[in-house]
């Protein structure tokens, strides 16, 4: 490989996201003749499977681009308190050009990644926070449709290959291997696990601004990064097994969904919860106790978050 085929080497944050249960739908793809017969069971199963994959990809892209277009000073609640207090920070943020995130998809797997950056070039704290939020939002809608997914988010060494030569990004290296290992092994059940390295990155990148001159670029930059790191904290929770995971049904995500007048958090949560209950009943009837245990963990998590989604509207039965 020539040098001009390597875009960027260094630290990358990688999200690895897999749609579960697709292999079982392939059992209906019994023959080419049936697959090419419109309306046949094989044809129907194929379209359903493909539409699930397409929907997850589109949801992430729409959420990420939508959140990316919102100025920092319009994001609600505590994450903008500093920006509102010091207008220079808002001015500084408006001059920042966000890095493009890399997007890879194959079959029912999606990979999203961004260089972490450094002190001189700037850290990708905003991009990482938005990536976490977009994954959480896409995960909610997938569950609402009855689609279960599992994923991981980690940071580590890697290279963006083909990025310069082909005009697109492709992550390669130990960070991708770690993301796959976390998703396929450590996640255990349908959730998005957060690596210890991400937790440490958030903790260690926060800067103490005491003593900084408030009108300086250093102060504005530090507060910008701290604001985004605080947002990342809001998307984390520690699961019952001690692992950190994406709090996709937590208060912060529920707040964002509730801000859209066209959406009902009641309906979204009830659909998620009822879909998991249906899957649990099906797993129990099939005596698939391993799958039942995993679904029960999802149900327990959702039950612990229902207060953020349910209100006085009728029909909230979860």
N, C-alpha and C positions, 0 to 999 in steps of 0.2 A: 504494500500500500504506500502510495506516495504521500509526502507531507501535506499536499494541498487537499487531501481527502479528509483530514482531521480538522474539525471545526474548533472545538474547545476541549482542553484537558483540565482536570481539577476536581473540586468538590461539586457534586450534584445532589439535588433533592429529587427523589424518584417516587412516584406513586404507581403501584402495581395493582390492578383492579380486575377481578375475574368474575364472570357471570356463572353461577353454579347451576348444575342440573341439566346442562345442554346435552351432555353425552347420552342421557336417557331418551331424549327426543329423537336422537339419530336412529334409534331402534325401528322407528316407523319408516325410515328411508330404505325400504326393503328392496326396491329395484329401480333401475333407470326408467322403465316403462311407467311405473306408478308415479315417480317424481315428475315426469313430463305430462302426466294426465291431470289436467286442471280439475280441481275439486276432489281429488282422491285423498284418502287419509295421509298418504306420504306428502302430497303437495301441500296440504293444510299444515302439517307439522313443520315442514320446511319453512313456509312463510312465517309461521308463528315464531320459530326459532330466530330467523333472520331479523324479524321486526323487533324482538327483544334486544338483540345486540345493537341494532341501529338506534333504538330509543335511548339506551344508556350513553352511547357516544354523543348523540345530539344533545341530550340533557346536560352533560358535562360542558360541552362547547358553549351552549347558550347561557348557562349559569356563569361560567368563567368570564365570557365576554361581557355579559350584563353587569356583573359585579365590578369588572375592570373599568367600566365606563363611569362608575360612580365616584365623584371626587371624594377625597378623604373627609372633607368638612361636611359631607352629606350623609356619611355613614352614622347610624344612630348610636346613642348612648355613650358609654364611658370611653370608647376608643378615640373620640374626637375632642375630649375635654382639653387636652393640651393644645391642640391646633386652634381651638376657639379662643383660648386664653392668650395665645401668642400668634398674632396674624402673620408674622414673618415665617412661621413654620408652614402655614398654608401656602404662602408664596413659594417657599422652597419646594414643597411637595408638587406643586403645579408644574414645576420645571423639570421634574423627573421623568425620564423615558423608561417605561417598564420593559423589561426583557420579554421577548416572546418565549412561551413555553413550548417544549417539544412534545409532539403527540404521535404515538405509535399504536397501531391496532392490528391484531391478527386473530382471526377466529373470534372467540368470545372473551379475549383478553385485551385490556387497554393499559397503556403505559404513558404516563405524563411526567415530564422532567424539566428542570431548570437549573442552570449553574447557580451555585450559592453566592458567588462573588467574593469580594474582599473589601478591606477598608478603603483602598484607593479607588476601586471601580464602583464601590457601593454594594451592599448586600441585597439579595433578592427577597427581603422579608415580606414585602407587599405581595409579590408573586406567589410565595409559598403560602401565605395566609389565604389568598384568593383560591389557590389550588385546593387547599383543605376545605374551604367553604363550598367550592363547586362539587367536590367529591361527596361531601356530606349531603348536599342538596340533591344530587343525582341519586344517591343511595336511598333517600327518603322516597323519591318518586318511583324508583324501582320496586321498593317494598309495597308501595301503594298499588302497583300493578300486579303484585304477587310474584315478583322476580327477586330471588335472593342472590346476593353478591358477597364477595369477600375480597379484602384488599390489605395493602400495607403501604406505609410511607416511611422512607428512610433517607439517610444522607451518607454519602461516601465517595470514594474515588471512582472516577469514570472518564470516558471520552465521548464527545459528541462526534461520531464519525459520519462522513458523507455530507455533513451540514453545509460545507462550503461548495463542494463539487456538484452535489445534486440539488442544492437549494432546499434541502429538508434536513431535519435532525434525526439522528438515530443513536440512542444511548447504548454504551457498551462498557463492560468492565465489572469490577467487584460490586459496585453499588447495585447494578441490575441483578446480579446473583443473590445479593442479600435481600433485595426486595422480593424476589421470587421465593426465597426460602421462608421469609416471614409470612408471606401470603399463603403458601401451600402447607406450611408446617406449624408455625407459631400461632397463626390466627385461630386455628382449631375450628371455630364456628363462624357463621356469617357476621363479620364485623370488619372494621378497618383498623388494623393494629398499627400503633405508632412505635417506631424503634426507640431504644434507649438513646441512640445517637441524636435523634430529633429532639427528644426531651432535653438532653444536655445542650444541644445547640441553642434552643430557646433560652434555657437558663443562663448559659455562658455568654450569649450575645447581648443581653440586656446591659445597657451602659448607665453607670451612675453619673447623672448630670450635675450633681452638686459641685459648685465652684466654676462651672462653665459660664461664659458670658452669654446672656440670653439673646443678644442680637447677633451672635456669631453663627456661621454656617455649621460649625462643629456641634453647637447646641441644637440647631434645627435638624441636622442629620441624625443625631442621637435620639431625639424625641420622635422623629419619624419612624426609625427602626423600633424603638421601644413601643410605640403605638401598635405597630403590626405584630410585634412579639406578644404583647398583651392580648391581641386578638387571637393569636394561636393558642394561648393558654385557655381561652374560652372554649376552644374546640377540643380540648383534651379531657379525658376522665380516666381514672384508674379503675380497671375492672376487678372483679372478685378474685381473679387469679394473680393480681398484682401487676399485670401488663397495662401499659397505657394504650388507649384506643381513641378513635375519633368519636366525639360525642355528637353523632349525627341527629339525634332526637333531643339534644339538650336545649337549654333555654335560649342560647344565642341563635341557633338555627330556627327555632320556633318563632322567635321575634321577627326574623327576616321574612319568614313565610306569612306571618300574620299581618305584615305591613302591606301585603298585596291584597287589595280589596276584592279581587276576583277569586281569591282562594279561601277555602274554609279549613282552618287548622283542625277543627273538629272532624271533618270528613276525611282529611288526609290521615290523621292518627288512627281513626276508627278503621279505615281501610287497611292500614299497615297491620294493626293488631289482629283484626279478624282474619287477614290472609295468613298470618303466622299460626293462628289457632286452627285454621283449616288444614294447613300443612302438618301440624302436630297430630291432628286426628287421622290424617291419611297415613302418616308414619306409624302411628300406633296400630292402625288396622292392618298394616303390612308387617307388623312386628319388627320394624326397622328401628331398634331402640337407640342405636348410635346416632342416627339422624334426629330422632325424637329428643335426645338429650341436648343436641346442639340447638335445635329450634326452641327448646325450653329456655335456654340461656338468652336467646333473642327476646322471647316473650317477657322474661324477668326484667331485662334491660328496658324494654318499652314501658312496662308497668311502672318502673321507677321514674319515668320521664313524662307520664301522662299529664301531670299538673301543668306542664308548659304548653300543652296543645288543646286540652279540653276546656270548654267554657260552658255557659248556660244554654247554649243552643241545643235543641232537641236532637236525639239520635246518638248521643255520646254514650256508647254502651261498653266501652273497653274497661 
